[in-house]
């Protein structure tokens, strides 16, 4: 039982995914604040209390002591409980609805968080290494060859789990070109400056257009590189073999535009 006002940001199985948190759950706070003051909010009910949730909420003046972890408290009572609709999901699957991601969500994220970016020694040619993802699909099976090729072309590989939320903002805002396999880290495209070149590598079996939609909103130079995924067994379902020749041709085409 909680005395006071509680805002629930729970959202099913997607609750602990970084991309869903940034693009769908944080904007619920914006929707709430259209009618109510965050100063009157006593608690926020979250899927799990982890670093990126604490960091993103701290910039809104919501501290860790105000967070209720739903993994520890599955059922709660409160004097006032506010539950906000999804910003843009109405019917069908979320993959079908992603193309309707509203412009205001990206504008609000930029207005709210860009001033908090934390500068560090970051390369302007960025490759996102999702090898640290707890979701083990969409891995490059010939990643040593790919990493060596990119390194020889002056790219730096980054594991986003090793960066704070505010460093992620700077990395993407500072970059001139970003390359990576489809994954939650691409939610940070919300913080890119216009005309940033983006190469999203995605298996044909994945139909998620959310990062293309963000690129349209932010006026990014987006390119989709689709590739066959490997399905030999369950362990590599969704993994890809990335041809160095194809990658080189695609990057040359992008850089010459």
C-alpha positions as CSV (number, residue, x, y, z in Angstrom):
1,X,0.0,0.0,0.0
2,X,1.3,3.4,-1.0
3,X,0.1,6.7,0.3
4,X,-0.1,9.3,-2.4
5,X,-0.2,9.4,-6.2
6,X,1.4,6.6,-8.3
7,X,2.0,6.7,-12.1
8,X,2.2,3.2,-13.7
9,X,4.6,2.8,-16.6
10,X,4.2,-1.0,-16.8
11,X,3.9,-2.5,-20.3
12,X,3.9,-6.2,-20.4
13,X,6.8,-8.2,-21.7
14,X,8.4,-5.2,-23.4
15,X,8.9,-3.4,-20.1
16,X,12.6,-4.0,-19.6
17,X,13.6,-3.4,-23.2
18,X,15.6,-0.2,-23.7
19,X,14.0,0.8,-27.0
20,X,10.4,0.3,-25.6
21,X,11.3,2.2,-22.5
22,X,12.7,5.2,-24.4
23,X,10.2,5.4,-27.2
24,X,7.0,4.3,-25.6
25,X,7.1,4.4,-21.7
26,X,9.0,7.7,-21.2
27,X,6.6,9.5,-23.5
28,X,3.8,8.4,-21.2
29,X,5.3,10.8,-18.6
30,X,4.9,13.6,-21.2
31,X,1.3,12.6,-21.7
32,X,0.7,12.6,-17.9
33,X,2.4,16.0,-17.5
34,X,0.0,17.6,-20.0
35,X,-2.6,17.5,-17.2
36,X,-0.8,17.0,-14.0
37,X,2.4,18.3,-12.4
38,X,5.3,15.9,-11.9
39,X,5.9,17.7,-8.6
40,X,2.7,16.2,-7.3
41,X,3.8,12.7,-8.2
42,X,4.8,10.5,-5.3
43,X,5.8,7.3,-7.0
44,X,6.4,5.7,-10.4
45,X,5.6,2.0,-10.9
46,X,8.3,0.6,-13.3
47,X,9.0,-2.8,-14.8
48,X,12.4,-3.0,-13.1
49,X,14.8,-0.6,-11.4
50,X,17.9,-0.6,-13.6
51,X,20.5,2.0,-14.6
52,X,18.9,3.4,-17.7
53,X,15.5,3.8,-16.0
54,X,17.1,5.6,-13.0
55,X,19.2,7.9,-15.3
56,X,16.3,8.8,-17.6
57,X,13.9,9.5,-14.7
58,X,16.5,11.5,-12.7
59,X,16.6,14.1,-15.5
60,X,12.9,14.6,-14.9
61,X,13.4,15.1,-11.2
62,X,12.2,11.6,-10.2
63,X,14.6,9.9,-7.9
64,X,15.3,6.3,-7.1
65,X,13.3,6.4,-3.8
66,X,10.2,7.2,-5.8
67,X,10.4,4.0,-7.9
68,X,8.3,0.9,-7.3
69,X,9.8,-2.2,-8.8
70,X,7.0,-4.4,-10.2
71,X,9.3,-7.5,-10.0
72,X,9.3,-7.2,-6.2
73,X,5.8,-5.8,-5.8
74,X,3.4,-7.5,-8.2
75,X,0.3,-6.0,-6.7
76,X,-0.1,-2.5,-5.1
77,X,-2.7,-0.2,-3.7
78,X,-2.5,3.6,-3.8
79,X,-4.6,6.6,-2.9
80,X,-4.4,7.6,-6.6
81,X,-3.2,5.4,-9.5
82,X,-2.7,6.8,-13.0
83,X,-2.4,4.5,-16.0
84,X,-1.5,6.1,-19.3
85,X,-2.3,4.7,-22.7
86,X,0.4,3.6,-25.2
87,X,1.5,6.7,-27.2
88,X,0.6,5.2,-30.6
89,X,-0.5,1.5,-30.3
90,X,-4.2,1.0,-31.2
91,X,-4.6,-2.4,-33.0
92,X,-2.9,-5.3,-34.5
93,X,0.8,-5.9,-33.5
94,X,3.3,-3.3,-32.3
95,X,5.4,-4.1,-35.4
96,X,2.5,-2.9,-37.6
97,X,1.9,0.2,-35.5
98,X,5.6,1.3,-35.3
99,X,5.2,3.2,-38.6
100,X,2.8,5.5,-36.7
101,X,5.4,6.6,-34.0
102,X,4.3,10.2,-33.5
103,X,6.7,13.0,-34.2
104,X,6.0,14.6,-30.8
105,X,7.6,11.7,-28.9
106,X,11.0,12.3,-30.7
107,X,10.7,16.0,-30.3
108,X,10.0,15.7,-26.6
109,X,12.9,13.3,-26.1
110,X,15.3,15.8,-27.8
111,X,13.9,18.8,-25.9
112,X,14.1,16.9,-22.6
113,X,17.5,15.1,-22.8
114,X,19.9,16.6,-25.3
115,X,21.1,19.2,-22.8
116,X,22.1,16.3,-20.5
117,X,24.5,14.6,-23.0
118,X,27.9,13.8,-21.5
119,X,30.8,14.4,-23.7
120,X,33.6,11.8,-24.0
121,X,36.3,10.9,-26.6
122,X,33.9,9.4,-29.2
123,X,34.6,8.7,-32.8
124,X,32.3,10.2,-35.4
125,X,32.2,6.9,-37.3
126,X,30.3,4.5,-35.1
127,X,29.6,0.8,-35.2
128,X,27.1,-0.6,-32.7
129,X,28.3,-3.9,-31.3
130,X,25.3,-5.7,-29.9
131,X,27.4,-8.6,-28.6
132,X,26.5,-7.5,-25.0
133,X,22.8,-7.7,-25.6
134,X,20.9,-10.1,-23.4
135,X,18.8,-10.9,-26.5
136,X,21.1,-13.2,-28.4
137,X,19.4,-13.0,-31.8
138,X,20.7,-10.8,-34.7
139,X,24.3,-11.5,-34.0
140,X,27.0,-11.4,-36.7
141,X,28.6,-14.8,-37.0
142,X,31.7,-13.5,-38.9
143,X,32.0,-10.5,-36.6
144,X,35.9,-10.7,-36.4
145,X,36.1,-10.1,-40.1
146,X,33.5,-7.3,-40.0
147,X,35.1,-5.6,-37.0
148,X,38.5,-5.7,-38.7
149,X,37.1,-4.2,-41.9
150,X,35.3,-1.4,-40.0
151,X,38.4,-0.7,-37.9
152,X,40.5,-0.4,-41.1
153,X,37.9,2.1,-42.3
154,X,38.3,4.3,-39.2
155,X,35.2,3.1,-37.4
156,X,35.1,2.5,-33.7
157,X,32.9,-0.3,-32.2
158,X,30.9,0.6,-29.1
159,X,29.0,-1.7,-26.7
160,X,26.2,0.6,-25.5
161,X,25.8,-1.3,-22.2
162,X,29.2,0.1,-21.2
163,X,28.0,3.7,-21.7
164,X,25.7,5.8,-19.4
165,X,22.4,7.0,-20.9
166,X,23.9,10.5,-21.2
167,X,27.0,9.2,-23.0
168,X,24.8,7.4,-25.4
169,X,23.1,10.7,-26.2
170,X,26.4,12.3,-27.0
171,X,27.7,9.3,-29.0
172,X,24.7,9.5,-31.4
173,X,24.5,13.3,-31.5
174,X,28.2,13.6,-32.2
175,X,28.3,10.9,-34.9
176,X,28.4,11.5,-38.7
177,X,27.7,7.8,-39.6
178,X,26.2,5.0,-37.5
179,X,26.3,1.3,-38.6
180,X,24.8,-1.6,-36.7
181,X,22.5,-4.6,-36.7
182,X,18.9,-4.0,-35.8
183,X,18.6,-3.8,-32.0
184,X,17.3,-1.6,-29.1
185,X,20.4,0.6,-29.2
186,X,19.1,2.3,-32.4
187,X,16.4,4.0,-30.2
188,X,19.2,6.5,-29.6
189,X,18.7,7.7,-33.2
190,X,16.2,10.0,-31.5
191,X,19.3,12.1,-30.5
192,X,21.1,12.3,-33.8
193,X,21.6,15.6,-35.6
194,X,19.9,16.0,-39.1
195,X,21.6,14.4,-42.1
196,X,23.5,11.8,-39.9
197,X,24.1,8.7,-42.1
198,X,22.6,5.5,-40.7
199,X,23.0,2.0,-41.9
200,X,20.6,-0.5,-40.3
201,X,21.5,-4.1,-41.0
202,X,18.4,-6.3,-40.6
203,X,17.4,-9.8,-41.5
204,X,14.6,-10.1,-44.0
205,X,12.5,-11.9,-41.4
206,X,12.4,-8.8,-39.2
207,X,9.7,-6.4,-40.3
208,X,10.3,-3.7,-37.6
209,X,10.3,-0.2,-39.3
210,X,10.6,1.8,-36.0
211,X,14.2,3.1,-36.7
212,X,13.3,4.1,-40.2
213,X,10.4,6.1,-38.8
214,X,12.7,7.9,-36.3
215,X,15.1,8.7,-39.2
216,X,12.3,10.3,-41.2
217,X,11.3,12.4,-38.2
218,X,14.9,13.5,-37.5
219,X,15.7,14.0,-41.2
220,X,18.5,11.4,-41.1
221,X,20.2,9.8,-44.2
222,X,18.8,6.3,-43.5
223,X,19.7,3.2,-45.4
224,X,18.4,-0.3,-44.8
225,X,20.7,-3.2,-45.6
226,X,18.6,-6.4,-45.6
227,X,20.2,-9.8,-45.5
228,X,19.2,-13.4,-45.2
229,X,19.1,-14.7,-41.6
230,X,20.5,-18.2,-40.7
231,X,18.0,-20.8,-39.5
232,X,20.1,-23.9,-39.2
233,X,19.0,-24.4,-35.6
234,X,17.3,-22.4,-32.8
235,X,20.7,-21.2,-31.5
236,X,21.4,-19.0,-34.5
237,X,17.9,-18.1,-35.5
238,X,18.0,-14.5,-36.6
239,X,21.9,-14.4,-36.8
240,X,23.5,-13.3,-40.0
241,X,26.6,-13.7,-42.1
242,X,27.6,-10.3,-43.3
243,X,29.5,-10.2,-46.6
244,X,32.4,-7.8,-46.4
245,X,32.1,-7.1,-50.1
246,X,28.4,-6.2,-49.8
247,X,29.1,-4.1,-46.7
248,X,31.9,-2.2,-48.5
249,X,29.7,-1.5,-51.6
250,X,26.9,-0.3,-49.4
251,X,29.1,2.0,-47.3
252,X,30.8,3.4,-50.4
253,X,27.4,4.2,-51.9
254,X,26.2,5.9,-48.7
255,X,29.4,8.0,-48.2
256,X,29.4,9.2,-51.8
257,X,25.8,10.5,-51.6
